[in-house]
């Protein structure tokens, strides 16, 4: 990001804040400016050192823009701010659903990279998937990948539609995993463990298993079968999962999330509501 004059992050919500905190904890980079309309959010952001918080967008040559507003308010944002963009303004979108073409056409810039990072970016454990079309310059692509690389792992895909599927896996994934971790915590509490003990066990099991899968290189189901012994406790639990159709429910949830991303990507005019 050394060629960037300023990094202008539009939107200081959950995703924007995760990116901001990740960037502030990483190596020194360009000046960070956060544009946030909500006074309450601006007050929260003002407590962070190393960035400038403003209520209104103002762009200059050399600025790199990160769009982190909810997709439902993008049309309203574009109506008010498109005159500030030029055909060469580099933009990294982290908005779920909206296609690069929609954003580029609406804002009048050809330099749009579409991505889906996730909230573990806040602790440098993000998983970001992005797509840059042939009209996007190598410089803009490199800048976008460098920014995403500061906050975690980065994967580039050659088909933009895969970003919708990544939205389900990466974008919603932290919520889906947290939902399951919460069930582990509830079980521990019901059996008499303290809240802190239940949380420690559940978090370590999920974190440790993820590390084991990554470092062993084994397929997840192989590790599953290695834990299971005939007529043992784990086999009984897996049988209960299968009887309840748990894997099918997870696949259904991921499919529903990906479909919602595609619904948000349907063409909308600059003045139309999205979502």
C-alpha positions in Angstrom: 0.0 0.0 0.0 3.0 2.3 -0.2 1.8 4.0 -3.3 -1.5 4.9 -1.7 -1.9 8.5 -0.4 -4.7 7.6 2.1 -6.8 4.6 2.9 -10.4 5.8 3.0 -12.7 3.3 4.7 -16.4 4.1 4.2 -18.3 2.5 7.0 -17.3 1.8 10.5 -19.7 -1.1 11.3 -18.7 -4.6 12.4 -16.8 -5.5 9.2 -15.3 -2.1 8.8 -14.2 -2.0 12.4 -12.6 -5.5 12.1 -10.5 -4.3 9.2 -9.6 -1.1 10.9 -8.4 -2.8 14.1 -6.5 -5.3 12.0 -4.8 -2.6 10.1 -4.0 -0.5 13.2 -2.3 -3.6 14.7 -0.2 -4.3 11.6 2.8 -2.7 10.1 2.7 1.0 9.4 0.9 2.0 6.3 -0.8 5.0 4.7 -3.0 7.4 6.6 -6.4 5.8 7.5 -9.5 7.9 7.2 -12.8 6.4 8.3 -16.1 7.9 7.0 -19.0 7.1 9.3 -22.4 8.9 9.3 -23.5 7.6 12.8 -22.4 9.9 15.6 -22.4 7.0 18.0 -20.1 5.0 15.8 -17.8 8.0 15.2 -17.5 8.3 19.0 -16.5 4.7 19.3 -14.0 4.9 16.5 -12.5 8.1 17.9 -11.2 6.1 20.8 -8.8 4.3 18.5 -5.4 5.8 17.9 -3.9 6.1 14.5 -6.9 7.1 12.3 -9.0 10.1 11.4 -12.7 9.8 11.7 -15.0 12.1 9.7 -18.7 12.3 8.9 -18.5 13.1 5.2 -16.5 11.6 2.3 -13.8 13.7 0.6 -11.5 12.1 -2.0 -8.2 13.2 -3.5 -5.9 11.7 -6.1 -4.1 8.7 -4.8 -6.7 7.7 -2.3 -7.7 4.0 -2.0 -11.3 3.5 -1.1 -12.7 0.6 0.9 -16.5 0.3 0.8 -17.7 -1.3 4.0 -21.3 0.0 4.1 -24.2 -2.4 4.2 -25.3 -3.3 0.7 -28.8 -2.1 1.4 -27.6 1.5 1.7 -25.1 1.5 -1.2 -27.6 3.0 -3.6 -28.2 5.9 -1.2 -24.5 6.4 -0.7 -23.9 6.3 -4.5 -26.6 8.9 -5.2 -24.9 11.3 -2.8 -21.2 10.6 -3.4 -20.6 9.3 -7.0 -19.5 12.7 -8.2 -16.4 12.3 -6.0 -15.2 9.3 -7.9 -13.2 9.3 -11.1 -12.7 6.5 -13.7 -9.4 5.6 -12.1 -10.4 5.7 -8.4 -9.4 2.4 -6.9 -12.1 0.7 -4.8 -12.1 -2.4 -2.7 -15.7 -3.5 -1.9 -16.3 -5.7 1.2 -20.1 -5.5 0.7 -21.9 -8.8 0.5 -23.7 -9.5 -2.8 -23.1 -6.4 -4.9 -21.2 -7.2 -8.1 -18.1 -5.3 -9.2 -20.0 -4.3 -12.4 -22.8 -2.8 -10.3 -20.4 -0.8 -8.2 -18.3 0.3 -11.1 -21.2 1.5 -13.2 -22.9 3.2 -10.3 -19.8 5.1 -9.1 -18.2 5.7 -12.5 -14.9 3.9 -11.8 -13.4 0.9 -13.6 -11.1 0.0 -10.7 -13.3 -2.1 -8.5 -12.1 -5.2 -6.7 -14.8 -7.2 -5.0 -14.0 -9.1 -1.8 -15.4 -10.9 1.2 -13.2 -10.7 4.3 -14.5 -11.8 7.7 -14.5 -10.6 11.3 -11.4 -12.7 12.5 -9.5 -10.0 10.5 -9.6 -8.1 13.7 -7.1 -10.5 15.2 -5.1 -11.1 11.9 -6.9 -14.4 11.3 -9.1 -13.3 8.5 -9.9 -15.3 5.4 -10.5 -13.0 2.5 -11.6 -14.1 -1.0 -11.5 -11.5 -3.8 -12.0 -11.1 -7.6 -10.5 -8.5 -9.8 -11.7 -8.4 -13.4 -9.5 -7.8 -16.5 -10.4 -4.1 -16.5 -8.7 -3.7 -13.0 -5.1 -2.6 -13.2 -2.3 -4.7 -11.8 -1.6 -1.8 -9.3 -5.1 -1.7 -7.9 -5.2 -5.5 -7.6 -1.8 -5.5 -5.8 -3.0 -2.8 -3.5 -6.2 -4.7 -2.6 -4.3 -7.9 -2.0 -1.8 -6.2 0.2 -4.5 -4.6 2.3 -6.3 -7.9 2.7 -3.0 -9.7 3.4 -2.4 -7.5 6.5 -5.5 -8.9 8.2 -5.1 -12.6 7.3 -5.0 -15.1 4.5 -6.1 -14.1 0.9 -7.5 -16.2 -1.9 -8.1 -14.8 -5.4 -10.7 -16.4 -7.6 -11.1 -16.2 -11.3 -14.9 -16.2 -11.4 -16.7 -13.5 -9.5 -19.7 -15.8 -8.7 -17.4 -17.7 -6.4 -17.3 -14.7 -4.2 -21.0 -15.3 -3.4 -20.2 -18.9 -2.3 -17.2 -17.5 -0.3 -19.6 -15.1 1.4 -21.4 -18.2 2.9 -18.2 -20.0 3.9 -15.9 -17.1 5.0 -18.3 -14.2 5.6 -21.0 -16.1 7.5 -18.6 -18.8 8.7 -17.5 -17.1 11.9 -21.2 -16.7 12.9 -22.0 -20.4 12.0 -19.0 -21.7 14.0 -19.8 -19.4 16.9 -23.3 -20.8 16.9 -22.0 -24.3 17.3 -19.4 -23.3 19.9 -22.3 -21.8 21.9 -24.0 -25.2 21.9 -20.8 -26.7 23.4 -20.8 -24.0 26.0 -24.5 -24.6 26.8 -23.8 -28.4 27.3 -20.9 -27.7 29.6 -23.0 -25.3 31.7 -25.8 -27.8 31.9 -23.4 -30.4 33.2 -22.1 -28.1 36.0 -19.0 -26.5 34.5 -18.5 -22.8 35.1 -19.1 -20.5 32.2 -15.4 -19.8 32.0 -14.4 -23.5 32.0 -17.0 -24.3 29.3 -15.8 -21.5 27.1 -12.2 -22.5 27.6 -12.8 -26.1 26.6 -15.0 -25.3 23.6 -12.7 -22.6 22.2 -9.6 -24.8 22.6 -11.3 -27.8 21.0 -12.4 -25.8 17.9 -9.1 -23.9 17.7 -7.0 -26.9 18.3 -8.9 -29.0 15.8 -8.6 -26.4 13.1 -4.8 -26.3 13.7 -4.7 -30.1 13.5 -6.6 -30.2 10.2 -4.4 -27.5 8.8 -1.0 -28.9 9.9 -1.8 -32.6 9.3 -3.1 -32.2 5.8 -5.5 -35.0 6.5 -9.1 -34.7 5.2 -11.4 -33.6 8.0 -13.5 -36.8 7.9 -10.3 -38.9 8.2 -9.6 -37.2 11.5 -13.2 -37.7 12.5 -12.9 -41.5 12.0 -9.5 -41.6 13.8 -11.2 -40.3 16.9 -14.1 -42.7 16.6 -13.7 -46.2 18.1 -16.3 -49.0 17.5 -19.2 -48.7 19.9 -17.4 -45.8 21.6 -18.6 -42.4 22.9 -17.7 -40.4 19.8 -19.3 -42.9 17.4 -22.5 -42.6 19.4 -22.3 -38.8 19.1 -21.7 -38.9 15.4 -24.6 -41.3 15.0 -26.8 -38.7 16.7 -25.6 -36.0 14.4 -26.4 -38.2 11.4 -29.8 -39.1 12.8 -30.6 -35.4 13.2 -29.3 -34.6 9.7 -26.7 -32.1 11.0 -24.5 -32.2 8.0 -27.4 -31.7 5.7 -28.6 -28.7 7.8 -25.1 -27.1 7.6 -25.1 -27.5 3.8 -28.6 -26.0 3.6 -27.5 -23.0 5.7 -24.4 -22.4 3.5 -26.6 -22.7 0.3 -29.1 -20.3 1.7 -26.4 -17.8 2.6 -24.8 -18.0 -0.9 -28.2 -17.6 -2.5 -28.9 -14.5 -0.5 -25.6 -13.1 -1.7 -26.7 -13.7 -5.3 -30.0 -12.1 -4.6 -28.2 -9.0 -3.4 -26.2 -9.0 -6.6 -29.2 -8.6 -8.9 -29.0 -5.4 -10.9 -30.4 -2.3 -9.3 -30.5 1.3 -10.5 -28.5 4.0 -8.7 -31.7 5.2 -6.9 -33.1 1.8 -6.0 -33.1 0.1 -2.7 -30.9 -3.0 -2.4 -31.8 -6.1 -0.4 
